[in-house]
Amino acid sequence: MGVIAPGAARAAELENLPPVVRDLQTEFKDCASGDTPAYVGRPPVLTARVSDPVEDDRAGYPETFTAEFEIWWSDASGEEQRRSATSSMPLSDRIHRVDLPSDLPADTVISWHVRANDGTANSAWSSEAPGAACRFVIDDQSPAAPVVSSTDYPEETWGAGGVGVYGSFTVDSPSADVVAYEYDFLGGPSGTVRPTTLGGPTTIRYVPLDNAPQRLSVHARDRSGRMSGRTDYAFYAKAASAPVSRWKLADAAGSTTATAESGQAARAGRGVSFGGPVPSGTPLTSTATLNGSGHGFLTTDAPAVDSGKTFGVGAWVRPAEADRTMTVLSQDTASGTAYSLGLEARDDAKASWTFTLGDAKVAGGAPEAGEWAYVLGVYDTETGYAQLFVNGHEVGTKAKATPVAADGAFQIGRVRGKNGYRQRWHGDIGDVRAYDRLVVPREVTGLARRKPELLGHWSFGTAADGVTPETGGGTPLRLAAGASIYQGPDEFCIPDLDPDCTWQPLPLVGDGHLALDGEGGHAVLDAPVVDTGDSFTLGVVARIEDADATRPMTVLSQAGEHTDAFKLRYEPSTSAWQLIMPQRDEAGAPETVVSQVTPPTGSSGQGTQLTIVYDAATDTVKLFADGYTNDGATAHLANGWTSTGPLQVGRAHTADGWGEHLKGAVDEVQAYAGALRDDDVLGLGNETEPCLCG
């Protein structure tokens, strides 16, 4: 008796189902079977997925699937032309593809369909009902280069528009089949715009961020995907316009009116006094102090800026308190407020700065009583977003806003509510500005810029009567026993070349450095050098011999009543320079610690230039080594506290009094009020001062 294989028996019992074709594409575009064919820029690749029905048991059947593609068209004489190609694969549910020949006619509608075979049965052609034939046209001509024009920024014209002022650029093409224009402005942005009609014009909106020469480059793309040549359009924007309204608030004491640099003068209430303090490192000469009473305000008879369009408003402010809601400035309407900028304090959260426009509000930042901040609110009609900037940095989450046109008085120090004015400002306000354009990023940073002020620079080149001078004639550092100025050899020599030579190292920088014995040697000022409660920068060059780096040793410190406000030291257990800043003036207070791993002698053996930068505006502290920092050397420090003790070089407070004495070399101690920018730190560690330009 013969034996029937189980697979063959199963195959005999079931009828084989034909394969299925789906996911048809022409040059990776979905099958176009309607009145509008797919346009392609070359003879296309045709693809289709072939699979066996789920119900079909393949046992006993061949395992190879074939897809047969057929194309047809009518030639110039009206005669139909047909061609076919096949693709085979051994597995189900695979994409089959064929490349069409290069001699297919252009500008001709070509149809195609596909069917599959599983070795036993054919599927129906994909064009059979309810399907339809796919259709395509080969377009072998690229579109013409587009034409660009602008009335806002005419080509090759100086002094048009302006920085922060949006303009329209119209792009069009002589080619009738263009579907998109791809553009790129020199330095950004770039993107794609599409005309509303095939081959029609469209508009690109753009705002110059500076008045450097500008260039717009555009390509046209047709429906087949072909690109045109590039069109370059050069234009030049005017420099940024001045604020439409500005009050420096630097009027003489006793004034009842704030003079306007531009716009309308503001009347001052009895609770306003002029001649107030200014944020250091700014051009401000004085500010206005508002006492928080019903008389502490300034106002005009007209709006400061049209808030129904793109605008920006900002000011330098220093709140006298941060536990109640207060308004820096606002704009009246007939029935309420168009916008306001201020400080919001809530019982369930920390205080924040706010910018309100209509029903939208942006909140962020951390106001502190007695601390200066530059606050700026900006609304951009092009994007529809309101944004808030504090000290040159965006804070909070930008919010979609509906602008409210201003038609009432402008207010400084209060906001209009349902029952009159409220949320009165208590503190100082200076240099209030209103712009009728976008305030661009460079301006945002510049308005909040506080140029660091050099407080002292000690180069340790000489010493006399137990002191070493400050380079600008300021307070000298007093040298204790065990501290001396090392000036190096009178003549440089190399022992291998000169048997009479005794090797002596050169000073760290320049003509000399401070040498400390590690037992009691140190240098000290008679007072603090930096205000540790505000932004400050300290730079120093330090070197410790490898053999001496066996215990923690402090390079710089400055103390409060109970602990050091900061301590910069070498920690041998981690082979790192370490900055320690207690969060409060209390023994045992939590500490913020950052570090930089580097050899005690420096990466080159000639010492390490170390820099501490505390930025109260961003609540960050950074430790730099040779001009560079990293995430591990950066930390959040919300509230620096003001130390009262003098600057110490070479020692720090310990539980037993003074300790952690440095055995090593120190040079180029530089102290600044204000936070140096990262790029400026690279200039420290020399006998000359870095340029803090811009």
HELIX and SHEET records of a PDB file:
HELIX    1   1 PRO A    6  GLU A   13  1                                   8    
HELIX    2   2 PRO A  441  LEU A  447  1                                   7    
HELIX    3   3 ASP A  546  ASP A  548  5                                   3    
HELIX    4   4 ASP A  631  ALA A  633  5                                   3    
HELIX    5   5 ASP A  678  VAL A  681  1                                   4    
SHEET    1   A 4 LYS A  29  ASP A  30  0                                        
SHEET    2   A 4 VAL A  20  THR A  26 -1                                        
SHEET    3   A 4 VAL A  45  SER A  51 -1                                        
SHEET    4   A 4 ARG A  94  ASP A  99 -1                                        
SHEET    1   B 5 ALA A  38  VAL A  40  0                                        
SHEET    2   B 5 CYS A 134  ILE A 138  1                                        
SHEET    3   B 5 VAL A 109  ASN A 117 -1                                        
SHEET    4   B 5 PHE A  65  SER A  74 -1                                        
SHEET    5   B 5 GLU A  80  MET A  89 -1                                        
SHEET    1   C 3 VAL A 147  SER A 149  0                                        
SHEET    2   C 3 GLY A 167  ASP A 172 -1                                        
SHEET    3   C 3 THR A 202  TYR A 206 -1                                        
SHEET    1   D 4 SER A 190  VAL A 193  0                                        
SHEET    2   D 4 VAL A 178  PHE A 185 -1                                        
SHEET    3   D 4 GLN A 214  ASP A 222 -1                                        
SHEET    4   D 4 THR A 231  PHE A 235 -1                                        
SHEET    1   E 4 SER A 245  TRP A 247  0                                        
SHEET    2   E 4 HIS A 426  TYR A 435 -1                                        
SHEET    3   E 4 THR A 287  ASN A 291 -1                                        
SHEET    4   E 4 VAL A 272  GLY A 276 -1                                        
SHEET    1   F 6 SER A 245  TRP A 247  0                                        
SHEET    2   F 6 HIS A 426  TYR A 435 -1                                        
SHEET    3   F 6 PHE A 311  PRO A 319 -1                                        
SHEET    4   F 6 ALA A 373  ASP A 380 -1                                        
SHEET    5   F 6 TYR A 385  VAL A 390 -1                                        
SHEET    6   F 6 HIS A 393  LYS A 400 -1                                        
SHEET    1   G 8 THR A 257  ALA A 258  0                                        
SHEET    2   G 8 ALA A 266  ALA A 268 -1                                        
SHEET    3   G 8 LEU A 298  THR A 299 -1                                        
SHEET    4   G 8 PHE A 410  ILE A 412 -1                                        
SHEET    5   G 8 MET A 326  ASP A 332 -1                                        
SHEET    6   G 8 THR A 337  ARG A 346 -1                                        
SHEET    7   G 8 ALA A 349  LEU A 357 -1                                        
SHEET    8   G 8 ALA A 360  GLY A 364 -1                                        
SHEET    1   H 2 VAL A 415  GLY A 417  0                                        
SHEET    2   H 2 GLY A 420  ARG A 422 -1                                        
SHEET    1   I 4 GLU A 453  TRP A 458  0                                        
SHEET    2   I 4 LYS A 663  ALA A 673 -1                                        
SHEET    3   I 4 HIS A 513  ASP A 517 -1                                        
SHEET    4   I 4 ALA A 483  TYR A 486 -1                                        
SHEET    1   J 6 GLU A 453  TRP A 458  0                                        
SHEET    2   J 6 LYS A 663  ALA A 673 -1                                        
SHEET    3   J 6 PHE A 536  ARG A 543 -1                                        
SHEET    4   J 6 THR A 608  ASP A 615 -1                                        
SHEET    5   J 6 THR A 620  ALA A 625 -1                                        
SHEET    6   J 6 THR A 634  HIS A 636 -1                                        
SHEET    1   K 8 VAL A 467  THR A 468  0                                        
SHEET    2   K 8 LEU A 477  LEU A 479 -1                                        
SHEET    3   K 8 ALA A 523  VAL A 524 -1                                        
SHEET    4   K 8 LEU A 647  VAL A 649 -1                                        
SHEET    5   K 8 MET A 553  ALA A 559 -1                                        
SHEET    6   K 8 ASP A 564  GLU A 571 -1                                        
SHEET    7   K 8 ALA A 576  PRO A 582 -1                                        
SHEET    8   K 8 GLU A 591  VAL A 597 -1                                        
SHEET    1   L 2 ALA A 652  THR A 654  0                                        
SHEET    2   L 2 GLY A 657  GLY A 659 -1                                        
END                                                                             
